[in-house]
Amino acid sequence: MASVEGSSAGGDSACGATACLSDGGPGELCTSKAVASGMSLLDRQIEQLRRCECIPEREVKALCAKAKEILVEESNVQRVDVPVTICGDIHGQFYDLLELFRVGNFLPETSYLFLGDFVDRGYFSVETFLFLLALKVRYPDRITLIRGNHESRQITQVYGFYDECLRKYGSSTVWRYCTEVFDYLALAAIIDDRLFALHGGLSPAISSVDEIRSIDRKQEVPHEGPMCDLLWSDPEDMQGWGYSPRGAGYLFGADIVKAFCHTNNIEIIARAHQLVMDGYKWWFGKKLVTVWSAPNYCYRCGNVATVMELDEQLNYQFKTFEAAPPERRGIPSKKPPPDYFL
């Protein structure tokens, strides 16, 4: 079930469960006929991945190589055209990603901006990331993927993606291919020169968007510094800067957001990174919004999820959706996820 609220801004797979959406309509994810023999390799991969079936390792290698060719041409702060739909964390919840596309319509009809954290914690990080990557290669101008703090070699070795790659492919090779792609993902996006989007938050080392453009992003996420802060920081009801309990990034207050928006002529900052039970949360007089797109996070939190739709005039509406119902959800043959820090 989805609801809407709006306003104006000014190898062989271990997971072969079928996840077709067949309700019809413009957002339909499944074709009503078998995959045509003349379908391109990429279209075949998209069909296979949206059935939550892993593609062979050799195809992952080629897909990641092609994705890097596309991503290397993108800016640290990628320009995104309206209309566009902004999405928060996904965290390997593949069947809920399909619910997101059910609510927001599928590509290429709808353009998407994903704010990172595609992997870890959920059961299907491999399929989730490769599905989004295949869509990026297929529709490079209709989907933008920016980096979250979980698009990191170190973090994915702790929170599930590395182990999932080992389990599904028998080695760490696919993990290595994917983490190489992480280094090419943009750090932020700018929409219509008025809305600034990123995964985490602001940095005391950055006062202008142009300073982000000068960062060397093609590296593992550092433990500190501006690139780290963009992926790790959080808003807080305070003034100025504070130390983050996460151990990386900073807490930042209303005055910091006001100054950044004034300096850069920004109306709204959109970010993800934090679970919010209602799917989105406004901060600081609607100058900053957190968007969360993983419903029933970690399969136990009970939250709803949202996407933020922007039209050509940058008017926005939030579409809220719940976790995929059992009849549209695959069940992996593995133990429940560990009690990682939420």
C-alpha positions in Angstrom: 0.0 0.0 0.0 1.3 3.4 -0.9 0.4 6.9 0.3 1.3 10.4 -1.0 2.1 13.7 0.7 3.2 16.7 -1.3 4.0 20.4 -1.3 6.0 23.0 -3.2 9.7 23.8 -2.7 10.0 26.5 -4.4 27.9 -17.6 -11.2 24.8 -19.7 -10.2 22.6 -17.9 -7.9 21.7 -19.1 -4.4 18.6 -16.9 -4.6 16.4 -17.9 -7.5 13.0 -16.9 -6.1 10.8 -15.1 -8.6 9.9 -11.5 -8.0 7.8 -10.5 -11.0 5.5 -7.6 -10.7 2.5 -8.3 -12.9 -0.2 -5.9 -12.0 0.0 -4.1 -15.3 0.2 -0.4 -15.9 3.2 1.8 -16.8 5.2 0.7 -13.8 5.0 -3.0 -14.6 8.3 -4.8 -14.1 7.6 -8.0 -15.9 6.9 -8.8 -19.5 3.9 -11.0 -20.3 6.0 -13.1 -22.6 9.2 -15.1 -22.4 12.5 -13.3 -22.9 12.9 -12.9 -26.6 15.8 -14.8 -28.2 17.0 -11.6 -29.8 17.2 -9.7 -26.5 20.5 -8.1 -25.8 22.8 -9.5 -23.1 22.2 -6.4 -21.0 18.4 -6.7 -21.2 18.7 -10.4 -20.4 20.8 -9.5 -17.4 18.2 -7.0 -16.2 15.4 -9.6 -16.6 17.4 -12.1 -14.7 18.4 -9.8 -11.9 14.9 -8.5 -11.3 13.9 -12.1 -10.8 16.5 -12.0 -8.0 18.8 -14.4 -9.9 22.5 -13.7 -9.8 24.4 -13.4 -13.1 27.6 -15.3 -13.8 30.9 -14.0 -12.5 32.2 -13.3 -15.9 29.2 -11.1 -16.7 29.6 -9.3 -13.4 33.2 -8.4 -14.5 32.0 -7.0 -17.8 29.1 -5.2 -16.3 31.3 -3.5 -13.7 33.8 -2.5 -16.3 31.1 -0.9 -18.5 29.6 0.9 -15.5 33.0 2.4 -14.6 33.3 3.7 -18.2 30.1 5.6 -17.6 30.7 6.7 -14.0 34.2 8.0 -14.7 32.6 10.7 -16.9 30.3 11.9 -14.1 31.2 14.8 -11.8 31.8 14.5 -8.0 28.6 16.6 -7.9 26.5 15.2 -10.7 23.9 17.5 -12.3 20.4 15.9 -12.4 17.5 17.1 -14.4 13.9 17.4 -13.2 11.5 15.6 -13.0 13.3 13.0 -10.8 12.5 10.7 -7.9 14.9 10.7 -5.0 15.5 7.5 -3.1 17.2 6.8 0.2 18.9 3.8 1.6 18.1 0.4 0.1 20.5 -1.9 2.1 20.1 -5.1 0.0 16.3 -5.3 0.5 15.7 -6.3 -3.1 12.0 -7.1 -3.0 11.4 -3.8 -1.3 13.3 -2.1 -4.2 10.8 -3.7 -6.5 8.1 -2.2 -4.4 9.8 1.2 -4.8 9.7 0.8 -8.5 6.0 -0.3 -8.3 5.2 2.9 -6.5 7.4 5.2 -8.5 7.2 3.5 -11.9 10.0 1.8 -13.7 12.8 3.2 -15.9 12.9 4.8 -18.4 9.5 6.4 -17.7 10.7 7.7 -14.4 14.2 9.2 -13.7 15.8 8.2 -10.3 18.4 9.5 -8.0 19.6 7.0 -5.4 21.5 8.4 -2.4 23.7 5.4 -1.7 23.8 2.5 0.8 22.7 -0.1 -1.8 24.3 -3.0 0.1 24.8 -4.6 3.5 22.3 -5.8 6.2 19.7 -7.0 3.7 19.6 -10.5 2.3 20.1 -9.6 -1.4 22.8 -7.0 -1.6 24.4 -8.7 -4.6 21.2 -8.7 -6.7 20.3 -5.2 -5.5 23.6 -3.5 -6.5 24.0 -5.4 -9.8 20.4 -4.7 -10.7 20.8 -1.0 -10.2 24.2 -1.1 -11.9 22.7 -2.8 -15.0 19.9 -0.2 -15.1 22.6 2.5 -14.9 24.4 1.0 -17.9 21.1 0.5 -19.8 19.7 4.0 -19.0 22.7 6.1 -18.0 20.8 9.4 -18.2 17.8 8.2 -16.3 19.4 6.9 -13.1 22.0 8.5 -10.9 23.8 6.5 -8.2 25.8 8.3 -5.6 28.0 6.8 -2.9 26.9 6.0 0.6 29.1 5.2 3.6 28.4 1.5 3.0 29.9 1.6 -0.5 33.2 0.9 1.2 35.6 -2.1 1.3 36.0 -1.9 5.1 32.3 -1.5 5.9 31.1 -4.2 3.6 33.5 -6.7 5.2 31.7 -6.2 8.5 28.0 -5.7 7.6 27.3 -8.5 5.2 28.1 -7.7 1.5 31.5 -9.4 1.5 30.1 -12.6 3.1 27.2 -12.6 0.7 29.5 -12.5 -2.3 31.5 -15.4 -0.8 28.3 -17.4 -0.2 26.8 -16.8 -3.7 29.9 -17.0 -5.8 32.4 -19.0 -3.8 35.1 -16.3 -3.8 35.6 -12.6 -3.1 36.1 -11.8 -6.8 32.6 -10.4 -7.4 33.0 -8.3 -4.2 36.2 -6.9 -5.6 34.6 -6.0 -8.9 31.8 -4.2 -7.1 34.0 -2.4 -4.6 36.0 -1.1 -7.5 32.8 0.5 -8.9 32.2 2.1 -5.5 35.2 4.3 -6.1 33.7 5.8 -9.2 30.3 6.8 -7.8 29.5 10.5 -7.5 29.6 12.0 -4.0 26.6 14.3 -4.4 24.1 15.7 -6.9 22.7 19.1 -7.7 19.1 19.3 -9.1 18.0 22.4 -11.0 20.8 24.4 -9.1 18.4 24.6 -6.2 18.3 21.2 -4.4 21.6 19.6 -3.2 21.5 15.8 -2.5 24.0 13.6 -0.8 24.1 10.5 1.4 25.2 11.8 4.8 25.7 15.4 5.5 27.9 18.5 5.6 31.5 18.9 6.5 33.4 21.6 8.4 36.0 21.5 5.7 33.5 22.4 2.9 31.6 25.6 2.6 30.8 25.5 -1.2 29.7 22.9 -3.7 32.7 23.8 -5.8 35.0 22.5 -3.1 33.4 19.1 -3.4 34.2 19.0 -7.1 37.9 19.2 -6.2 37.9 16.0 -4.1 39.7 12.9 -5.5 36.8 10.5 -5.1 38.4 7.5 -6.8 39.6 5.9 -3.6 38.4 3.9 -0.5 36.3 6.1 1.8 38.9 7.8 4.1 38.5 7.6 7.9 38.3 11.4 8.2 38.2 14.5 6.0 35.6 16.1 3.7 34.9 13.0 1.6 34.3 11.0 4.8 32.0 13.7 6.2 29.8 13.8 3.2 29.0 10.1 3.6 28.8 9.9 7.4 27.6 13.2 8.9 24.1 13.7 10.5 21.9 16.7 11.3 21.1 17.5 14.9 18.9 19.9 16.8 21.9 22.1 17.8 24.0 25.0 16.7 27.4 24.6 15.1 29.3 21.3 14.8 29.5 18.4 17.1 31.2 15.0 17.4 29.3 12.2 15.8 28.5 9.1 18.0 29.1 7.0 14.8 32.9 7.7 15.1 33.0 9.2 11.7 31.7 12.5 10.2 30.1 15.2 12.3 26.8 16.4 13.7 25.7 19.7 12.3 23.0 22.2 13.3 20.5 24.6 11.8 23.0 27.4 11.5 25.4 25.3 9.4 22.6 24.3 7.0 21.4 27.9 6.7 25.0 29.1 5.9 25.6 26.4 3.4 22.3 27.0 1.6 22.9 30.8 1.5 26.5 30.4 0.2 25.4 28.0 -2.6 21.9 29.4 -3.4 20.4 26.1 -2.3 16.7 25.8 -1.2 16.7 22.3 0.1 19.3 19.6 1.1 18.1 16.1 0.6 20.0 13.2 2.3 19.5 9.7 3.5 21.7 7.7 6.0 19.3 7.7 9.0 16.3 5.4 9.7 13.2 7.5 10.1 10.0 5.6 11.0 7.7 7.6 8.8 10.0 7.3 5.8 11.1 11.0 5.7 11.8 13.7 8.2 12.2 17.5 7.8 14.8 19.5 9.7 15.5 23.2 10.3 12.3 24.7 8.9 12.2 22.5 5.9 15.7 23.3 4.7 16.9 19.7 5.0 15.0 16.4 4.5 16.0 12.8 5.3 14.6 10.3 2.8 14.6 6.6 3.8 13.6 3.9 1.3 14.1 0.6 3.1 10.7 -0.4 4.7 10.7 -2.6 7.8 14.5 -2.1 7.9 16.5 -5.2 8.7 13.2 -7.0 8.4 12.2 -6.0 12.0 12.0 -2.2 12.5 8.4 -1.8 11.4 9.0 1.5 9.6 7.5 2.6 6.3 9.6 4.0 3.4 9.3 6.9 1.0 10.6 8.3 -2.2 10.6 12.1 -2.9 9.2 13.0 -6.3 10.2 16.3 -7.9 8.4 17.8 -10.8 9.7 20.3 -13.4 9.1 23.3 -11.1 10.8 21.5 -8.2 7.5 20.9 -6.4 7.7 17.8 -4.3 5.6 15.0 -3.0 6.5 12.0 -0.9 5.2 8.6 -1.8 5.1 6.2 1.1 5.2 2.5 0.8 5.5 -0.6 3.0 7.6 -3.7 2.7 6.8 -6.2 0.0 4.1 -8.6 1.0 4.9 -12.3 1.5 3.5 -13.3 -1.9 6.1 -11.0 -3.6 9.0 -11.7 -1.3 11.7 -14.4 -1.7 13.0 -16.1 1.4 16.7 -16.8 1.4 18.0 -20.1 2.7 20.2 -18.6 5.4 20.0 -17.7 9.0 18.5 -14.2 10.0 20.8 -11.2 9.8 23.1 -10.6 12.8 22.1 -7.9 15.3 24.3 -5.3 13.7 24.2 -1.7 15.0 21.1 -0.1 13.4 
